[in-house]
Amino acid sequence: MQPTTPTTPPSVLSARSLLAKNMICLRQARDWSQERLALEAGLHRTFIAHVERHARNISLDNLEKIARALDVETYSLLLP
Amino acid sequence: MQPTTPTTPPSVLSARSLLAKNMICLRQARDWSQERLALEAGLHRTFIAHVERHARNISLDNLEKIARALDVETYSLLLP
């Protein structure tokens, strides 16, 4: 018998969705609020909130700031 | 004795540098010109040229367009 829950291929998720998922996961693993991540990355709290809601087309430089704040390589934020 | 050539950790390269390196590598592997990549990604040729010179702070949506044109996952463009 086949499992009833279909598996969605990772590539179906947009880059914005992947980023939001990974950011939230890494941020919560550190027990950081959005405010804390914003502070560590030198960005605004509402900017972090927008990125986590897929509402913002973030630039590469800001993606890199978030990665450094979370102490990961930039590409990790976009991993499926 | 220590080896005389120091190895630079990949994380020293900026996200812009990694992107440029990977884009050029993948584009040339397909034998594509900047014009061809621009056409496939729905972007302007000078935009591609600027990204490949690290002169442009590309957005995530445009990064995703380039990845799709090159038929790779978005994160691959930022791999060290």
Backbone of each chain as nested JSON, in Angstrom:
{
  "chains": [
    {"id": "A", "residues": [
      {"number": 1, "name": "MET", "atoms": {"N": [0.829, -1.21, 0.0], "CA": [0.0, 0.0, 0.0], "C": [0.865, 1.263, 0.0]}},
      {"number": 2, "name": "GLN", "atoms": {"N": [0.379, 2.284, -0.684], "CA": [1.102, 3.555, -0.738], "C": [0.796, 4.369, 0.522]}},
      {"number": 3, "name": "PRO", "atoms": {"N": [1.767, 5.163, 0.972], "CA": [1.434, 6.098, 2.056], "C": [0.391, 7.109, 1.559]}},
      {"number": 4, "name": "THR", "atoms": {"N": [-0.485, 7.53, 2.434], "CA": [-1.578, 8.406, 1.997], "C": [-1.169, 9.876, 1.901]}},
      {"number": 5, "name": "THR", "atoms": {"N": [-0.089, 10.249, 2.594], "CA": [0.336, 11.653, 2.542], "C": [1.314, 11.853, 1.391]}},
      {"number": 6, "name": "PRO", "atoms": {"N": [0.936, 12.653, 0.381], "CA": [1.863, 12.858, -0.72], "C": [3.041, 13.726, -0.288]}},
      {"number": 7, "name": "THR", "atoms": {"N": [4.199, 13.447, -0.849], "CA": [5.385, 14.243, -0.543], "C": [5.564, 15.304, -1.632]}},
      {"number": 8, "name": "THR", "atoms": {"N": [5.601, 16.567, -1.219], "CA": [5.796, 17.65, -2.171], "C": [7.283, 17.782, -2.477]}},
      {"number": 9, "name": "PRO", "atoms": {"N": [7.677, 17.782, -3.759], "CA": [9.099, 17.957, -4.054], "C": [9.572, 19.311, -3.537]}},
      {"number": 10, "name": "PRO", "atoms": {"N": [10.785, 19.374, -2.971], "CA": [11.264, 20.621, -2.382], "C": [11.304, 21.777, -3.374]}},
      {"number": 11, "name": "SER", "atoms": {"N": [11.592, 21.475, -4.634], "CA": [11.769, 22.538, -5.615], "C": [10.469, 23.271, -5.919]}},
      {"number": 12, "name": "VAL", "atoms": {"N": [9.317, 22.703, -5.485], "CA": [8.043, 23.372, -5.708], "C": [7.945, 24.639, -4.844]}},
      {"number": 13, "name": "LEU", "atoms": {"N": [8.591, 24.603, -3.689], "CA": [8.58, 25.77, -2.805], "C": [9.381, 26.907, -3.422]}},
      {"number": 14, "name": "SER", "atoms": {"N": [8.839, 28.111, -3.336], "CA": [9.556, 29.274, -3.849], "C": [10.743, 29.585, -2.948]}},
      {"number": 15, "name": "ALA", "atoms": {"N": [11.675, 30.365, -3.469], "CA": [12.843, 30.763, -2.681], "C": [12.401, 31.545, -1.448]}},
      {"number": 16, "name": "ARG", "atoms": {"N": [11.36, 32.369, -1.6], "CA": [10.863, 33.129, -0.435], "C": [10.341, 32.204, 0.65]}},
      {"number": 17, "name": "SER", "atoms": {"N": [9.634, 31.128, 0.245], "CA": [9.085, 30.178, 1.221], "C": [10.2, 29.426, 1.935]}},
      {"number": 18, "name": "LEU", "atoms": {"N": [11.18, 28.986, 1.146], "CA": [12.303, 28.251, 1.726], "C": [13.036, 29.119, 2.731]}},
      {"number": 19, "name": "LEU", "atoms": {"N": [13.291, 30.371, 2.346], "CA": [13.993, 31.297, 3.234], "C": [13.213, 31.492, 4.529]}},
      {"number": 20, "name": "ALA", "atoms": {"N": [11.909, 31.73, 4.407], "CA": [11.077, 31.963, 5.598], "C": [11.136, 30.749, 6.525]}},
      {"number": 21, "name": "LYS", "atoms": {"N": [10.971, 29.568, 5.945], "CA": [10.975, 28.326, 6.72], "C": [12.316, 28.162, 7.465]}},
      {"number": 22, "name": "ASN", "atoms": {"N": [13.419, 28.334, 6.737], "CA": [14.739, 28.146, 7.344], "C": [15.057, 29.217, 8.391]}},
      {"number": 23, "name": "MET", "atoms": {"N": [14.688, 30.471, 8.078], "CA": [14.931, 31.559, 9.027], "C": [14.2, 31.318, 10.338]}},
      {"number": 24, "name": "ILE", "atoms": {"N": [12.919, 30.979, 10.24], "CA": [12.111, 30.757, 11.444], "C": [12.694, 29.593, 12.244]}},
      {"number": 25, "name": "CYS", "atoms": {"N": [13.06, 28.531, 11.528], "CA": [13.615, 27.337, 12.167], "C": [14.912, 27.663, 12.914]}},
      {"number": 26, "name": "LEU", "atoms": {"N": [15.83, 28.351, 12.248], "CA": [17.122, 28.682, 12.858], "C": [16.956, 29.696, 13.997]}},
      {"number": 27, "name": "ARG", "atoms": {"N": [16.069, 30.645, 13.784], "CA": [15.839, 31.668, 14.813], "C": [15.259, 31.021, 16.077]}},
      {"number": 28, "name": "GLN", "atoms": {"N": [14.259, 30.144, 15.885], "CA": [13.631, 29.516, 17.046], "C": [14.574, 28.528, 17.73]}},
      {"number": 29, "name": "ALA", "atoms": {"N": [15.475, 27.896, 16.957], "CA": [16.452, 26.985, 17.557], "C": [17.362, 27.74, 18.522]}},
      {"number": 30, "name": "ARG", "atoms": {"N": [17.563, 29.036, 18.242], "CA": [18.378, 29.873, 19.139], "C": [17.532, 30.538, 20.223]}},
      {"number": 31, "name": "ASP", "atoms": {"N": [16.226, 30.282, 20.153], "CA": [15.281, 30.905, 21.077], "C": [15.341, 32.429, 20.97]}},
      {"number": 32, "name": "TRP", "atoms": {"N": [15.499, 32.911, 19.719], "CA": [15.556, 34.347, 19.462], "C": [14.195, 34.845, 19.003]}},
      {"number": 33, "name": "SER", "atoms": {"N": [13.821, 36.025, 19.446], "CA": [12.649, 36.71, 18.908], "C": [13.027, 37.348, 17.574]}},
      {"number": 34, "name": "GLN", "atoms": {"N": [12.018, 37.838, 16.847], "CA": [12.306, 38.587, 15.612], "C": [13.129, 39.829, 15.949]}},
      {"number": 35, "name": "GLU", "atoms": {"N": [12.829, 40.452, 17.094], "CA": [13.577, 41.645, 17.532], "C": [15.058, 41.312, 17.706]}},
      {"number": 36, "name": "ARG", "atoms": {"N": [15.33, 40.165, 18.331], "CA": [16.709, 39.78, 18.592], "C": [17.451, 39.534, 17.287]}},
      {"number": 37, "name": "LEU", "atoms": {"N": [16.805, 38.797, 16.369], "CA": [17.445, 38.539, 15.076], "C": [17.707, 39.853, 14.339]}},
      {"number": 38, "name": "ALA", "atoms": {"N": [16.727, 40.744, 14.383], "CA": [16.87, 42.047, 13.726], "C": [18.08, 42.796, 14.285]}},
      {"number": 39, "name": "LEU", "atoms": {"N": [18.194, 42.796, 15.605], "CA": [19.293, 43.471, 16.286], "C": [20.633, 42.872, 15.874]}},
      {"number": 40, "name": "GLU", "atoms": {"N": [20.707, 41.54, 15.888], "CA": [21.97, 40.857, 15.565], "C": [22.375, 41.093, 14.108]}},
      {"number": 41, "name": "ALA", "atoms": {"N": [21.36, 41.219, 13.22], "CA": [21.64, 41.359, 11.796], "C": [21.765, 42.818, 11.361]}},
      {"number": 42, "name": "GLY", "atoms": {"N": [21.437, 43.743, 12.254], "CA": [21.47, 45.155, 11.89], "C": [20.34, 45.534, 10.945]}},
      {"number": 43, "name": "LEU", "atoms": {"N": [19.205, 44.887, 11.115], "CA": [18.034, 45.173, 10.278], "C": [16.855, 45.562, 11.174]}},
      {"number": 44, "name": "HIS", "atoms": {"N": [15.757, 45.971, 10.557], "CA": [14.591, 46.384, 11.339], "C": [13.705, 45.182, 11.646]}},
      {"number": 45, "name": "ARG", "atoms": {"N": [13.056, 45.213, 12.808], "CA": [12.204, 44.099, 13.205], "C": [11.078, 43.84, 12.202]}},
      {"number": 46, "name": "THR", "atoms": {"N": [10.475, 44.908, 11.691], "CA": [9.375, 44.705, 10.73], "C": [9.898, 44.102, 9.432]}},
      {"number": 47, "name": "PHE", "atoms": {"N": [11.13, 44.4, 9.081], "CA": [11.73, 43.793, 7.886], "C": [11.823, 42.273, 8.081]}},
      {"number": 48, "name": "ILE", "atoms": {"N": [12.326, 41.85, 9.235], "CA": [12.412, 40.41, 9.553], "C": [11.012, 39.788, 9.503]}},
      {"number": 49, "name": "ALA", "atoms": {"N": [10.045, 40.462, 10.091], "CA": [8.666, 39.945, 10.105], "C": [8.14, 39.788, 8.678]}},
      {"number": 50, "name": "HIS", "atoms": {"N": [8.41, 40.768, 7.826], "CA": [7.946, 40.693, 6.435], "C": [8.602, 39.538, 5.688]}},
      {"number": 51, "name": "VAL", "atoms": {"N": [9.896, 39.359, 5.884], "CA": [10.603, 38.262, 5.202], "C": [10.028, 36.922, 5.673]}},
      {"number": 52, "name": "GLU", "atoms": {"N": [9.737, 36.814, 6.946], "CA": [9.187, 35.554, 7.476], "C": [7.752, 35.318, 6.994]}},
      {"number": 53, "name": "ARG", "atoms": {"N": [7.077, 36.36, 6.501], "CA": [5.736, 36.197, 5.926], "C": [5.783, 36.146, 4.401]}},
      {"number": 54, "name": "HIS", "atoms": {"N": [6.972, 36.038, 3.806], "CA": [7.181, 35.975, 2.338], "C": [6.776, 37.292, 1.672]}},
      {"number": 55, "name": "ALA", "atoms": {"N": [6.631, 38.347, 2.451], "CA": [6.069, 39.584, 1.912], "C": [7.143, 40.514, 1.378]}},
      {"number": 56, "name": "ARG", "atoms": {"N": [8.388, 40.061, 1.391], "CA": [9.476, 40.977, 1.054], "C": [10.454, 40.298, 0.11]}},
      {"number": 57, "name": "ASN", "atoms": {"N": [10.821, 41.015, -0.926], "CA": [11.812, 40.516, -1.876], "C": [13.194, 40.94, -1.396]}},
      {"number": 58, "name": "ILE", "atoms": {"N": [13.749, 40.182, -0.472], "CA": [14.999, 40.553, 0.213], "C": [16.164, 40.597, -0.771]}},
      {"number": 59, "name": "SER", "atoms": {"N": [17.121, 41.458, -0.507], "CA": [18.317, 41.535, -1.353], "C": [19.378, 40.563, -0.841]}},
      {"number": 60, "name": "LEU", "atoms": {"N": [20.325, 40.261, -1.711], "CA": [21.39, 39.321, -1.354], "C": [22.218, 39.836, -0.176]}},
      {"number": 61, "name": "ASP", "atoms": {"N": [22.506, 41.145, -0.15], "CA": [23.305, 41.691, 0.952], "C": [22.595, 41.504, 2.303]}},
      {"number": 62, "name": "ASN", "atoms": {"N": [21.28, 41.71, 2.316], "CA": [20.538, 41.524, 3.572], "C": [20.395, 40.049, 3.933]}},
      {"number": 63, "name": "LEU", "atoms": {"N": [20.278, 39.203, 2.904], "CA": [20.265, 37.752, 3.141], "C": [21.564, 37.339, 3.843]}},
      {"number": 64, "name": "GLU", "atoms": {"N": [22.659, 37.91, 3.369], "CA": [23.969, 37.609, 3.952], "C": [24.054, 38.107, 5.403]}},
      {"number": 65, "name": "LYS", "atoms": {"N": [23.483, 39.279, 5.686], "CA": [23.486, 39.8, 7.064], "C": [22.749, 38.847, 7.999]}},
      {"number": 66, "name": "ILE", "atoms": {"N": [21.611, 38.334, 7.527], "CA": [20.822, 37.409, 8.357], "C": [21.598, 36.111, 8.579]}},
      {"number": 67, "name": "ALA", "atoms": {"N": [22.244, 35.622, 7.518], "CA": [23.031, 34.384, 7.634], "C": [24.148, 34.566, 8.664]}},
      {"number": 68, "name": "ARG", "atoms": {"N": [24.843, 35.705, 8.59], "CA": [25.943, 35.945, 9.546], "C": [25.425, 36.039, 10.97]}},
      {"number": 69, "name": "ALA", "atoms": {"N": [24.276, 36.704, 11.135], "CA": [23.694, 36.814, 12.48], "C": [23.358, 35.431, 13.031]}},
      {"number": 70, "name": "LEU", "atoms": {"N": [22.89, 34.53, 12.149], "CA": [22.517, 33.179, 12.585], "C": [23.709, 32.219, 12.55]}},
      {"number": 71, "name": "ASP", "atoms": {"N": [24.877, 32.736, 12.146], "CA": [26.118, 31.963, 12.102], "C": [26.006, 30.744, 11.165]}},
      {"number": 72, "name": "VAL", "atoms": {"N": [25.404, 30.954, 9.997], "CA": [25.344, 29.918, 8.971], "C": [25.834, 30.511, 7.65]}},
      {"number": 73, "name": "GLU", "atoms": {"N": [26.14, 29.647, 6.679], "CA": [26.495, 30.122, 5.341], "C": [25.211, 30.619, 4.657]}},
      {"number": 74, "name": "THR", "atoms": {"N": [25.367, 31.595, 3.77], "CA": [24.186, 32.205, 3.141], "C": [23.319, 31.169, 2.43]}},
      {"number": 75, "name": "TYR", "atoms": {"N": [23.957, 30.223, 1.714], "CA": [23.167, 29.252, 0.95], "C": [22.255, 28.409, 1.847]}},
      {"number": 76, "name": "SER", "atoms": {"N": [22.67, 28.194, 3.127], "CA": [21.868, 27.361, 4.039], "C": [20.461, 27.901, 4.226]}},
      {"number": 77, "name": "LEU", "atoms": {"N": [20.3, 29.207, 4.095], "CA": [18.985, 29.819, 4.294], "C": [18.019, 29.462, 3.169]}},
      {"number": 78, "name": "LEU", "atoms": {"N": [18.538, 28.934, 2.062], "CA": [17.679, 28.608, 0.915], "C": [17.602, 27.112, 0.653]}},
      {"number": 79, "name": "LEU", "atoms": {"N": [18.147, 26.321, 1.565], "CA": [18.123, 24.861, 1.374], "C": [16.693, 24.316, 1.46]}},
      {"number": 80, "name": "PRO", "atoms": {"N": [16.327, 23.414, 0.561], "CA": [14.993, 22.794, 0.645], "C": [14.892, 21.895, 1.874]}}
    ]},
    {"id": "B", "residues": [
      {"number": 1, "name": "MET", "atoms": {"N": [56.435, 20.089, 8.899], "CA": [56.387, 21.429, 8.273], "C": [54.976, 21.78, 7.799]}},
      {"number": 2, "name": "GLN", "atoms": {"N": [54.658, 23.035, 7.934], "CA": [53.352, 23.51, 7.494], "C": [53.366, 23.728, 5.979]}},
      {"number": 3, "name": "PRO", "atoms": {"N": [52.237, 23.483, 5.298], "CA": [52.187, 23.866, 3.878], "C": [52.301, 25.385, 3.747]}},
      {"number": 4, "name": "THR", "atoms": {"N": [52.932, 25.827, 2.695], "CA": [53.193, 27.268, 2.564], "C": [51.995, 28.037, 2.003]}},
      {"number": 5, "name": "THR", "atoms": {"N": [51.098, 27.337, 1.281], "CA": [49.948, 28.043, 0.714], "C": [48.767, 27.959, 1.681]}},
      {"number": 6, "name": "PRO", "atoms": {"N": [48.359, 29.088, 2.255], "CA": [47.223, 29.028, 3.175], "C": [45.921, 28.779, 2.409]}},
      {"number": 7, "name": "THR", "atoms": {"N": [45.036, 28.019, 3.015], "CA": [43.734, 27.765, 2.401], "C": [42.735, 28.777, 2.94]}},
      {"number": 8, "name": "THR", "atoms": {"N": [42.099, 29.508, 2.046], "CA": [41.109, 30.483, 2.473], "C": [39.791, 29.77, 2.736]}},
      {"number": 9, "name": "PRO", "atoms": {"N": [39.214, 29.938, 3.928], "CA": [37.913, 29.3, 4.17], "C": [36.874, 29.865, 3.202]}},
      {"number": 10, "name": "PRO", "atoms": {"N": [35.938, 29.013, 2.718], "CA": [34.956, 29.473, 1.75], "C": [34.106, 30.625, 2.262]}},
      {"number": 11, "name": "SER", "atoms": {"N": [33.876, 30.639, 3.59], "CA": [32.979, 31.65, 4.145], "C": [33.556, 33.055, 4.048]}},
      {"number": 12, "name": "VAL", "atoms": {"N": [34.854, 33.179, 3.727], "CA": [35.465, 34.491, 3.582], "C": [34.909, 35.195, 2.343]}},
      {"number": 13, "name": "LEU", "atoms": {"N": [34.545, 34.415, 1.313], "CA": [33.969, 35.005, 0.11], "C": [32.582, 35.565, 0.412]}},
      {"number": 14, "name": "SER", "atoms": {"N": [32.306, 36.751, -0.097], "CA": [30.984, 37.33, 0.104], "C": [29.951, 36.578, -0.722]}},
      {"number": 15, "name": "ALA", "atoms": {"N": [28.696, 36.744, -0.365], "CA": [27.61, 36.097, -1.11], "C": [27.627, 36.57, -2.575]}},
      {"number": 16, "name": "ARG", "atoms": {"N": [27.95, 37.851, -2.787], "CA": [28.018, 38.364, -4.165], "C": [29.099, 37.648, -4.974]}},
      {"number": 17, "name": "SER", "atoms": {"N": [30.256, 37.424, -4.332], "CA": [31.36, 36.743, -5.028], "C": [30.998, 35.31, -5.351]}},
      {"number": 18, "name": "LEU", "atoms": {"N": [30.393, 34.618, -4.378], "CA": [30.002, 33.219, -4.588], "C": [28.992, 33.129, -5.729]}},
      {"number": 19, "name": "LEU", "atoms": {"N": [28.026, 34.028, -5.705], "CA": [27.006, 34.026, -6.753], "C": [27.645, 34.238, -8.125]}},
      {"number": 20, "name": "ALA", "atoms": {"N": [28.512, 35.232, -8.219], "CA": [29.16, 35.531, -9.51], "C": [29.938, 34.319, -10.01]}},
      {"number": 21, "name": "LYS", "atoms": {"N": [30.713, 33.72, -9.123], "CA": [31.524, 32.563, -9.474], "C": [30.635, 31.42, -9.992]}},
      {"number": 22, "name": "ASN", "atoms": {"N": [29.584, 31.109, -9.249], "CA": [28.715, 29.995, -9.625], "C": [27.928, 30.287, -10.904]}},
      {"number": 23, "name": "MET", "atoms": {"N": [27.454, 31.536, -11.031], "CA": [26.701, 31.909, -12.239], "C": [27.552, 31.756, -13.487]}},
      {"number": 24, "name": "ILE", "atoms": {"N": [28.759, 32.309, -13.417], "CA": [29.66, 32.263, -14.571], "C": [29.982, 30.806, -14.906]}},
      {"number": 25, "name": "CYS", "atoms": {"N": [30.26, 30.015, -13.872], "CA": [30.593, 28.604, -14.062], "C": [29.44, 27.847, -14.74]}},
      {"number": 26, "name": "LEU", "atoms": {"N": [28.234, 28.013, -14.214], "CA": [27.072, 27.296, -14.762], "C": [26.716, 27.808, -16.165]}},
      {"number": 27, "name": "ARG", "atoms": {"N": [26.826, 29.107, -16.354], "CA": [26.524, 29.701, -17.661], "C": [27.495, 29.191, -18.72]}},
      {"number": 28, "name": "GLN", "atoms": {"N": [28.777, 29.182, -18.373], "CA": [29.784, 28.738, -19.34], "C": [29.694, 27.234, -19.595]}},
      {"number": 29, "name": "ALA", "atoms": {"N": [29.278, 26.464, -18.576], "CA": [29.105, 25.019, -18.762], "C": [28.026, 24.746, -19.815]}},
      {"number": 30, "name": "ARG", "atoms": {"N": [27.065, 25.667, -19.928], "CA": [26.012, 25.545, -20.947], "C": [26.405, 26.225, -22.258]}},
      {"number": 31, "name": "ASP", "atoms": {"N": [27.597, 26.822, -22.259], "CA": [28.06, 27.58, -23.417], "C": [27.096, 28.721, -23.764]}},
      {"number": 32, "name": "TRP", "atoms": {"N": [26.568, 29.35, -22.714], "CA": [25.635, 30.459, -22.9], "C": [26.385, 31.777, -22.766]}},
      {"number": 33, "name": "SER", "atoms": {"N": [26.016, 32.751, -23.574], "CA": [26.485, 34.125, -23.407], "C": [25.662, 34.774, -22.287]}},
      {"number": 34, "name": "GLN", "atoms": {"N": [26.096, 35.949, -21.853], "CA": [25.289, 36.707, -20.881], "C": [23.921, 37.036, -21.475]}},
      {"number": 35, "name": "GLU", "atoms": {"N": [23.905, 37.334, -22.785], "CA": [22.65, 37.635, -23.49], "C": [21.692, 36.451, -23.398]}},
      {"number": 36, "name": "ARG", "atoms": {"N": [22.228, 35.253, -23.619], "CA": [21.38, 34.062, -23.611], "C": [20.803, 33.816, -22.216]}},
      {"number": 37, "name": "LEU", "atoms": {"N": [21.652, 33.95, -21.187], "CA": [21.166, 33.768, -19.82], "C": [20.101, 34.812, -19.495]}},
      {"number": 38, "name": "ALA", "atoms": {"N": [20.349, 36.051, -19.902], "CA": [19.384, 37.126, -19.671], "C": [18.042, 36.792, -20.32]}},
      {"number": 39, "name": "LEU", "atoms": {"N": [18.094, 36.325, -21.537], "CA": [16.884, 35.963, -22.278], "C": [16.131, 34.848, -21.568]}},
      {"number": 40, "name": "GLU", "atoms": {"N": [16.862, 33.798, -21.168], "CA": [16.235, 32.636, -20.522], "C": [15.628, 33.015, -19.168]}},
      {"number": 41, "name": "ALA", "atoms": {"N": [16.259, 33.977, -18.479], "CA": [15.801, 34.341, -17.133], "C": [14.79, 35.484, -17.153]}},
      {"number": 42, "name": "GLY", "atoms": {"N": [14.601, 36.097, -18.312], "CA": [13.689, 37.234, -18.401], "C": [14.263, 38.478, -17.742]}},
      {"number": 43, "name": "LEU", "atoms": {"N": [15.581, 38.627, -17.826], "CA": [16.249, 39.787, -17.228], "C": [17.048, 40.509, -18.311]}},
      {"number": 44, "name": "HIS", "atoms": {"N": [17.622, 41.663, -17.965], "CA": [18.378, 42.428, -18.953], "C": [19.837, 41.981, -18.971]}},
      {"number": 45, "name": "ARG", "atoms": {"N": [20.458, 42.037, -20.146], "CA": [21.848, 41.597, -20.275], "C": [22.783, 42.384, -19.358]}},
      {"number": 46, "name": "THR", "atoms": {"N": [22.569, 43.694, -19.265], "CA": [23.467, 44.482, -18.412], "C": [23.277, 44.116, -16.935]}},
      {"number": 47, "name": "PHE", "atoms": {"N": [22.063, 43.7, -16.589], "CA": [21.827, 43.25, -15.207], "C": [22.681, 42.022, -14.917]}},
      {"number": 48, "name": "ILE", "atoms": {"N": [22.666, 41.054, -15.834], "CA": [23.487, 39.841, -15.678], "C": [24.966, 40.225, -15.584]}},
      {"number": 49, "name": "ALA", "atoms": {"N": [25.387, 41.125, -16.447], "CA": [26.793, 41.559, -16.442], "C": [27.166, 42.186, -15.104]}},
      {"number": 50, "name": "HIS", "atoms": {"N": [26.261, 43.018, -14.565], "CA": [26.541, 43.664, -13.275], "C": [26.632, 42.64, -12.143]}},
      {"number": 51, "name": "VAL", "atoms": {"N": [25.72, 41.66, -12.156], "CA": [25.748, 40.632, -11.091], "C": [27.057, 39.85, -11.177]}},
      {"number": 52, "name": "GLU", "atoms": {"N": [27.487, 39.547, -12.396], "CA": [28.73, 38.78, -12.567], "C": [29.963, 39.602, -12.19]}},
      {"number": 53, "name": "ARG", "atoms": {"N": [29.812, 40.919, -12.1], "CA": [30.923, 41.78, -11.645], "C": [30.757, 42.167, -10.18]}},
      {"number": 54, "name": "HIS", "atoms": {"N": [29.84, 41.561, -9.462], "CA": [29.549, 41.832, -8.041], "C": [29.016, 43.24, -7.851]}},
      {"number": 55, "name": "ALA", "atoms": {"N": [28.571, 43.888, -8.916], "CA": [28.225, 45.308, -8.835], "C": [26.761, 45.523, -8.502]}},
      {"number": 56, "name": "ARG", "atoms": {"N": [26.034, 44.439, -8.27], "CA": [24.59, 44.572, -8.107], "C": [24.128, 43.763, -6.897]}},
      {"number": 57, "name": "ASN", "atoms": {"N": [23.304, 44.389, -6.083], "CA": [22.715, 43.709, -4.929], "C": [21.407, 43.06, -5.381]}},
      {"number": 58, "name": "ILE", "atoms": {"N": [21.511, 41.892, -5.982], "CA": [20.371, 41.212, -6.608], "C": [19.31, 40.851, -5.561]}},
      {"number": 59, "name": "SER", "atoms": {"N": [18.056, 40.837, -5.978], "CA": [16.971, 40.437, -5.076], "C": [16.76, 38.927, -5.154]}},
      {"number": 60, "name": "LEU", "atoms": {"N": [16.086, 38.402, -4.132], "CA": [15.847, 36.953, -4.073], "C": [14.999, 36.48, -5.268]}},
      {"number": 61, "name": "ASP", "atoms": {"N": [14.002, 37.281, -5.653], "CA": [13.156, 36.869, -6.788], "C": [13.979, 36.757, -8.077]}},
      {"number": 62, "name": "ASN", "atoms": {"N": [14.889, 37.691, -8.292], "CA": [15.719, 37.616, -9.503], "C": [16.754, 36.494, -9.41]}},
      {"number": 63, "name": "LEU", "atoms": {"N": [17.245, 36.24, -8.196], "CA": [18.146, 35.103, -7.982], "C": [17.435, 33.809, -8.386]}},
      {"number": 64, "name": "GLU", "atoms": {"N": [16.172, 33.709, -8.007], "CA": [15.366, 32.529, -8.325], "C": [15.153, 32.405, -9.847]}},
      {"number": 65, "name": "LYS", "atoms": {"N": [14.939, 33.537, -10.528], "CA": [14.775, 33.507, -12.0], "C": [16.027, 32.96, -12.678]}},
      {"number": 66, "name": "ILE", "atoms": {"N": [17.192, 33.401, -12.184], "CA": [18.459, 32.938, -12.766], "C": [18.634, 31.447, -12.501]}},
      {"number": 67, "name": "ALA", "atoms": {"N": [18.296, 31.011, -11.273], "CA": [18.422, 29.582, -10.94], "C": [17.526, 28.743, -11.861]}},
      {"number": 68, "name": "ARG", "atoms": {"N": [16.296, 29.187, -12.057], "CA": [15.378, 28.427, -12.926], "C": [15.89, 28.378, -14.358]}},
      {"number": 69, "name": "ALA", "atoms": {"N": [16.419, 29.505, -14.825], "CA": [16.956, 29.542, -16.196], "C": [18.108, 28.541, -16.331]}},
      {"number": 70, "name": "LEU", "atoms": {"N": [18.905, 28.419, -15.28], "CA": [20.059, 27.506, -15.313], "C": [19.678, 26.091, -14.857]}},
      {"number": 71, "name": "ASP", "atoms": {"N": [18.405, 25.903, -14.51], "CA": [17.87, 24.601, -14.104], "C": [18.592, 24.047, -12.869]}},
      {"number": 72, "name": "VAL", "atoms": {"N": [18.816, 24.907, -11.899], "CA": [19.389, 24.481, -10.613], "C": [18.508, 25.036, -9.494]}},
      {"number": 73, "name": "GLU", "atoms": {"N": [18.666, 24.499, -8.288], "CA": [17.973, 25.046, -7.119], "C": [18.627, 26.387, -6.762]}},
      {"number": 74, "name": "THR", "atoms": {"N": [17.83, 27.283, -6.186], "CA": [18.338, 28.629, -5.898], "C": [19.576, 28.594, -4.996]}},
      {"number": 75, "name": "TYR", "atoms": {"N": [19.551, 27.732, -3.977], "CA": [20.686, 27.701, -3.033], "C": [22.008, 27.359, -3.719]}},
      {"number": 76, "name": "SER", "atoms": {"N": [21.934, 26.569, -4.834], "CA": [23.169, 26.153, -5.525], "C": [23.988, 27.344, -6.013]}},
      {"number": 77, "name": "LEU", "atoms": {"N": [23.314, 28.437, -6.306], "CA": [24.022, 29.617, -6.805], "C": [24.88, 30.274, -5.725]}},
      {"number": 78, "name": "LEU", "atoms": {"N": [24.667, 29.903, -4.466], "CA": [25.426, 30.525, -3.372], "C": [26.358, 29.545, -2.668]}},
      {"number": 79, "name": "LEU", "atoms": {"N": [26.506, 28.338, -3.232], "CA": [27.375, 27.332, -2.614], "C": [28.842, 27.763, -2.678]}},
      {"number": 80, "name": "PRO", "atoms": {"N": [29.579, 27.571, -1.595], "CA": [31.012, 27.896, -1.626], "C": [31.778, 26.914, -2.509]}}
    ]}
  ]
}
